[in-house]
């Protein structure tokens, strides 16, 4: 039994990878926040935001298609896939490098030009990784992928930390990112014993691109949705406010979303396998997992909201007190984001990426409408509220798609209402009653942990059943 827990396809490796990666990324971010302050963090956030948007503009979704499709591509098809990705990365790097000045001016931060040129190297590095990494995910060889990924997250963390402590300048800190990505690409070819081979014949990619276009559309829309609030913030309220906004978002994500990201990464190939056998069974497990995960996310988000001031003070220090209101809103956004990730894995795994795209379009429309109403009224906090409302709307729409697959399974959602909501209400009440007591957050944390024992056990059992 112990051997199975650490086998090649064990979920343990996915969660271990996610835990190591996210913890190190979070520690790096919080170290930089303490050393550099809101202004520099805002500058870093703006540069990475430009990178995310640029990468999504050309994301072809072929990796997802390769995992989901019935048959694996032959070697020539895999070479064609690698070639397409490499060309995409090269094009992105060239365009970003030469457009860095224009992008910096559009974001009203001309000092970011040099930093953007450094970040421009990242897309090419990421796109020349061996395609066998994706094949390993399809075959659920999670141990190999986890060890490869975690190693270079550690390398990025060490290099960034040393640069921050030594120079305390943004450009040296971000220099570690492209370097670690290039090292990871080289290592991927060594680990999987592959040699980069150029193949410009796109014929083997026809079916892959058919599926991938929906993944591309939803990925592009998702990034636009995820970055639009930050664009509004930096354009309207300045780079320092963006620093507070982004840091609160990252801290909330560290508290709520990381577990969901790991689970979604694990579930996508498993839902694909289940759907190939029995789509009704896949819907049953998706709703059961949604209920247990929703309970956990709601309770944890409520605890983090109540304890927000103490968490910000402990993690970042007094200079970041302005991030507290943002953090209290973002913990609920991240809770909903966990559920959207689960639903996305199910819909893509069952061959319906267009439903994900539709949900993201609705989310974008909701974000635009909510921002137009709330930002003039509430200022930067209105941006956070608008982003959160739009994610909940997207989650509700995608959940309806899952329920529609098997309406008899709607009873699987009952624990969310009977456990999650009452426990969250209890935490709010206790937080108000004992707010004057020292270390009251510790007691609330114990209540939260005790309430989550059973949902965590059921979630673990549900994940095991999908294998």
Residue pairs with C-beta under 8 A, 6 or more apart in sequence:
4 10
5 12
6 12
6 13
6 143
7 143
8 140
8 141
8 142
8 143
8 144
9 140
9 141
9 142
9 143
9 467
10 142
10 143
11 142
11 266
11 463
11 464
11 467
13 142
13 143
13 145
13 146
13 147
14 142
14 146
14 262
14 263
14 265
14 266
15 259
15 262
15 263
15 266
16 146
16 150
17 142
17 145
17 146
17 147
17 149
17 150
17 262
18 258
18 259
18 261
18 262
18 265
19 258
19 262
20 150
20 153
20 154
21 149
21 150
21 153
22 254
22 258
22 261
23 254
24 153
24 154
24 156
24 157
25 153
25 157
26 250
26 251
26 254
27 157
28 156
28 157
28 160
28 161
29 41
29 247
29 250
30 251
30 315
30 316
31 161
31 164
32 40
32 41
32 44
32 160
32 164
32 173
33 41
33 247
33 316
33 320
34 316
34 317
35 164
35 165
35 168
36 44
36 164
36 168
36 170
36 173
37 243
37 319
38 240
38 243
38 244
38 247
38 319
38 320
38 322
39 239
39 240
39 243
40 170
40 243
41 243
41 246
41 247
42 234
42 238
42 239
42 240
42 241
42 242
42 243
42 244
42 246
43 109
43 111
43 112
43 115
43 170
43 239
43 243
44 115
44 170
44 173
44 174
45 230
45 242
45 243
45 246
46 107
46 109
46 112
46 230
46 234
46 239
46 242
47 112
47 115
47 116
47 119
47 174
48 119
49 227
49 230
49 231
50 96
50 103
50 107
50 116
50 119
51 96
51 119
51 120
51 122
51 123
52 223
52 226
52 227
53 223
53 224
53 227
54 92
54 95
54 96
54 123
55 92
55 123
55 126
55 223
56 219
56 220
56 222
56 223
56 224
57 220
58 88
58 91
58 92
59 215
59 216
59 219
59 220
60 84
60 85
60 88
60 209
60 212
60 213
60 215
60 216
61 211
61 212
61 213
61 214
61 215
61 216
61 219
61 353
62 81
62 84
62 85
62 205
62 208
62 209
62 212
63 134
63 137
64 211
64 212
64 215
64 268
64 348
64 353
65 207
65 208
65 209
65 210
65 211
65 212
65 215
66 72
66 73
66 81
66 131
66 134
66 135
66 138
66 208
67 134
67 137
67 138
67 268
67 269
67 272
68 211
68 268
68 272
68 348
68 349
68 351
69 207
69 208
69 211
70 276
72 135
72 138
73 81
73 204
73 208
74 204
76 199
76 201
76 204
77 204
77 205
77 208
78 131
78 132
78 135
79 131
79 197
79 198
79 199
80 199
80 200
80 201
80 202
80 203
80 204
80 205
81 131
81 205
81 208
82 128
82 130
82 131
82 196
82 197
82 199
83 197
83 198
83 199
83 200
84 202
84 205
85 127
85 128
85 131
86 124
86 127
86 128
86 196
86 198
88 123
88 127
89 123
89 124
89 125
89 126
89 127
89 128
90 124
90 127
92 120
92 123
92 124
92 127
93 120
93 121
93 122
93 123
93 124
96 103
96 116
96 117
96 119
96 120
96 123
97 117
97 120
97 121
100 112
100 113
100 114
100 116
100 117
100 120
101 110
101 113
103 112
103 116
104 110
104 111
104 112
104 113
104 116
107 231
107 234
107 235
108 234
108 235
108 238
108 239
109 234
109 239
114 171
115 170
115 171
115 174
118 171
118 174
118 175
118 178
119 174
119 177
119 178
121 178
121 182
122 177
122 178
122 181
125 178
125 181
125 182
125 184
125 185
126 181
126 185
128 185
128 196
129 184
129 185
129 188
130 185
130 188
130 189
130 191
130 192
130 194
131 194
132 188
132 192
132 194
133 145
133 148
133 188
133 192
136 144
136 145
136 192
137 145
137 269
138 269
140 269
140 270
142 266
144 191
148 184
148 187
148 188
148 191
149 184
151 184
151 187
152 180
152 181
152 183
152 184
152 187
153 180
155 176
155 180
155 183
156 176
156 177
156 179
156 180
159 175
159 176
159 179
159 180
160 173
160 174
160 176
160 177
163 169
163 172
163 173
163 175
163 176
164 172
164 173
166 172
167 173
188 194
189 195
189 196
202 209
211 351
211 353
214 353
214 354
214 356
214 357
215 348
215 353
215 356
217 357
218 344
218 353
218 356
218 357
218 359
218 360
221 357
221 360
221 361
221 363
221 364
222 360
224 364
225 360
225 363
225 364
225 367
225 390
228 364
228 367
228 368
228 371
229 245
229 367
229 371
229 383
229 384
229 386
229 387
230 242
230 245
230 246
232 371
232 375
232 383
233 241
233 242
233 245
233 380
233 383
234 241
234 242
236 375
236 380
237 379
237 380
241 380
244 320
244 322
244 323
244 326
245 323
245 326
245 380
245 383
245 384
247 316
247 320
247 323
248 312
248 323
248 324
248 326
248 327
248 330
248 384
249 326
249 330
249 333
251 311
251 312
251 315
251 316
251 323
251 327
251 330
252 304
252 327
252 330
252 331
252 333
252 334
253 330
253 334
253 337
255 300
255 304
255 311
255 331
255 334
256 297
256 300
256 301
256 304
256 331
256 334
256 335
256 337
256 338
257 334
257 335
257 337
257 338
257 341
259 296
259 338
260 293
260 297
260 337
260 338
260 339
260 341
260 342
261 338
261 341
263 289
263 293
263 341
263 342
263 463
264 341
264 342
264 344
264 345
266 463
267 289
267 342
267 345
267 346
267 349
267 463
267 466
268 345
268 348
268 349
269 349
270 349
270 466
270 467
271 282
271 285
271 286
271 345
271 346
271 348
271 349
271 350
271 466
272 348
272 349
272 350
274 281
274 282
274 285
274 349
274 466
275 282
275 349
275 350
275 351
279 350
279 405
280 405
280 406
282 346
282 349
282 350
283 346
283 402
283 405
283 406
283 409
284 406
284 409
284 412
285 462
285 465
285 466
286 342
286 343
286 346
286 402
287 402
287 403
287 406
287 409
287 410
287 412
287 413
288 409
288 412
288 458
288 462
289 342
289 459
289 462
289 463
289 466
290 339
290 342
290 343
290 399
290 402
290 412
290 413
290 416
291 412
291 413
291 414
291 415
291 416
292 415
292 455
292 456
292 458
292 459
292 462
293 338
293 339
293 342
293 459
294 335
294 339
294 413
294 416
294 420
295 415
295 416
295 419
295 420
295 423
295 452
295 455
296 420
296 452
296 455
296 456
296 459
297 334
297 335
297 336
297 338
297 339
298 335
298 416
298 420
298 421
298 423
298 424
299 420
299 423
299 424
299 427
299 448
299 451
299 452
299 455
300 331
300 335
300 448
300 452
301 331
301 332
301 334
301 335
301 424
302 331
302 424
302 427
302 428
303 427
303 444
303 445
303 448
304 311
304 327
304 331
305 327
305 328
305 331
305 332
306 427
306 428
306 431
306 441
306 444
307 431
307 441
307 444
307 445
308 324
308 327
308 328
308 331
309 321
309 324
310 441
311 327
311 441
312 320
312 321
312 323
312 324
312 327
313 321
316 323
325 381
325 384
326 380
326 381
326 384
329 381
329 384
329 385
329 388
330 384
330 388
332 388
333 384
333 387
333 388
333 391
336 388
336 391
336 392
336 394
336 395
337 391
339 395
339 399
340 359
340 391
340 394
340 395
340 398
343 359
343 395
343 398
343 399
343 401
343 402
344 356
344 398
346 402
347 353
347 355
347 356
347 398
347 401
347 402
348 356
350 405
352 401
355 398
355 401
356 398
358 397
359 394
359 397
359 398
359 401
360 394
362 393
362 394
362 397
363 390
363 391
363 393
363 394
364 390
366 386
366 389
366 390
366 393
366 394
367 386
367 387
367 389
367 390
370 385
370 386
370 389
370 390
371 382
371 383
371 386
373 382
373 386
374 382
374 383
374 385
374 386
375 382
375 383
375 386
376 382
378 385
403 409
403 410
415 455
415 458
419 451
419 454
419 455
420 455
423 448
423 451
426 447
426 451
427 444
427 447
427 448
430 443
430 444
430 447
431 440
431 444
434 440
434 443
434 444
437 443
